[in-house]
């Protein structure tokens, strides 16, 4: 079976970028720690708790990471794609810590500015058109704003070819967690400018604490 742990990859990806900005070192962080150990709940959304392969939210995962003290390395707590194991978090092996995190406004200029300043952003998106994505800039005419997938916003461009519109469009660059054989080597380009598929609706930025233990 598949493990719905996209939220954990979105979280670690954003913190990896923030940790690099804080320390100068790019360290792969443990998604499995979040899958096994994070059961944080959103106080404003009843019944919305991080629950391993059954899904979670990036903001509550940042909250867990803040409370737990940080995340371990991927190599110290490797990914297994299952949530049936017990939590094996070892506080002495923390390698990245959260200083603070926040939700970015819907304004696309603000999102772009945060991307440049704070590194990759954790983003919620509707993934219906990602299932059939091959390449180019995805610009669906109608796409639900219901967010069902967590991804990483890593860049943007002013003009990329959109097959559906047969012309160049501004776009966001998204890193997905479905492997390098999917999309453009694991990446997705989606139209920028009108909150397509809800991509601007739930954007989180995180700042890492400088840690000397690296």
N, C-alpha and C positions, 0 to 999 in steps of 0.2 A: 504493500500500500504506500501511498504518498504521504509525506509529512508536511502539513501546512505551516511551515516555519519561516515563511518569507519575512515576517515581521522581525525575526531575530537577525537575519542577514542585513536588513535595512538598518537596524540599530547598530550592529557591529561595524558596518561600513561607514556610517556617519562618525562613530567614535574613533575608528581607525584614522580617518582623515583629520579629525580634531586633535587626536593624540600626536599625529605627525607634525601638525602645526605647533603644538606645545613643546614637543621633545626633539623634533628633527629625525625621529626614527619611525619607519613604517613597520608596524607589527600586526600580524594577523590575529584577531581576537576570537574568543570562543562563542560561537552561536549555541553550542550544546549547553553551556552554563545557563543561558537564558531559557532554553527549552526545558531543562531539568529543574531549575531552581527558582525561576521567576514566576510568582503567582500574584503579582501586584494587580490591584483593581483600580479602575478609574472611578473616583468618587462621584463624578457627575453622570456616569452611564451605568445604570443598575445592571448587574450581572455581567459587566464587561471586565473580565480578568484575563491576564496572560495565561494561556493554558496549552503550552507545548505545541504539539502537532495540530491542535485544534484552533490555532490562531492566537493573535495578541496584537497589542498596539505599541508603536515605537515610543510614545511618550511615557506610558507606564513602564516600559522596559528601561528607559533612561532613569525613571524614578527608582526602580529596583536597583539599578547599578549604583546610583547615588547612595542608597541605604546600605547596600551590601559592602560598599567600599570600593568596588571596581570590578573589572573583568580580567579573567585569566587569558593566557595565550591559547590560540587554537591548538598548538602542538601539545600543550599540557592538558587540554580538555577537548579532545577531537570530536568532530561532528559524526553522529551515528544515524541521523534521520529517523530516530525513534524517541518517544517520550516515556518509555517503560522503565528506564533506569532510574536509580536514586540520584539525588543531588550530590555531586562529588566536588563541590566548591572548596578550594583551599585558599583561605585569606592570605596566607604567606606568599602565594604565587600571583597576586594581583599585579598586572602590568600596565593597566590603563584606568584612570579615575575620571569621573565626571565632576566638573566644577559647577556647571549649571546648564540648563537647557530651556528652550522656549519655543512657542509656536510662532511661525512667521506669518505676517498678514497675507491676505489674498493678492495684494499688489505684486505684479510680476517684476517690476523694477526692484522692489524690496527683496523679493526672492533671489533675483540675480545678484544683488549687492551682498546678501548673506552668503551666497554660494562662493563668491570671490573672497570674502573676508574670513569665513569660518570653515570653508571646505565643504565636502559633500553633505547633502541634506537628506534626511529621512522623509519619505513622501508616501502618501496613500494614493491609490489610483484604481480606476475601474479597469479590470484586465481583459474584458471581453474581446477587444480587438488585438490584444497581445497574443491570443491563442493562434491566430493565423498570420502573424507578422513575419515577413521575410526580410524586408530591408526598406531603405528610403525613409521619408518622413510620413508618419501615420497621422492622417487628418480626417478622421471619421466625421461625416456630416451630423450624425446623431449618435451620442454616446451617453449612457447613464452616468450621473455623478455619484452613484452608490459606490463607495470605496471598498474593494474586496481584496486588495493586494498591496503589500508593502515593498517599496523599491527604493533605490538610491539615486537622487538627482546629482549628476556629476559635472554637467556642463551645458552650454547653450550655443547656438549658432544663428546667424542672421538669414541664411538662405540654404535650404536643402531641398532636394527634389521630392515632391509629393506625387506618387503615382495616381492617386485618386483625383487630384486637382490638375495634374499635368503641368505643374509649374513649381517654382521655388517658393518655400514658405519658411518663416522663422521657426525654430524648434528648440526643445529641451533634449538633452542627452540623458538617458536613464540607464543605470546599470541594474540588470535583472539577476535573479538567483536560479535560473533554469539551465545553467551550463553554457559553455562557449559555443556549442553547436546551434543554439537558438539565436534567432535574429541576426544582428550584425556582430558576430563574435561575442554574443551574450549581452549586447547593448540594444537599446530601443530609442528611436527618435520619434518624438511626438510634437505636434503643432503647438507653438507657443503663442499666446495672445488672447485666448478666450476660455481658459480653464477647461480645456478639452479633457473629457473622461475624469473630471474632478482633480486633475493633477496639481492644481493650485490650492485645493481645499484644506489639506492637512499636511502642512510642511513644518518640519521640526529642525531646529538647529541645536547643536550641542557643543559645549566648550570643555576641553579636557584640562585636568590639573597637570602641572609639570611633575613628573615622578623621576627620581634619581635612580631607581632600581633597574633602569633599562641598560 
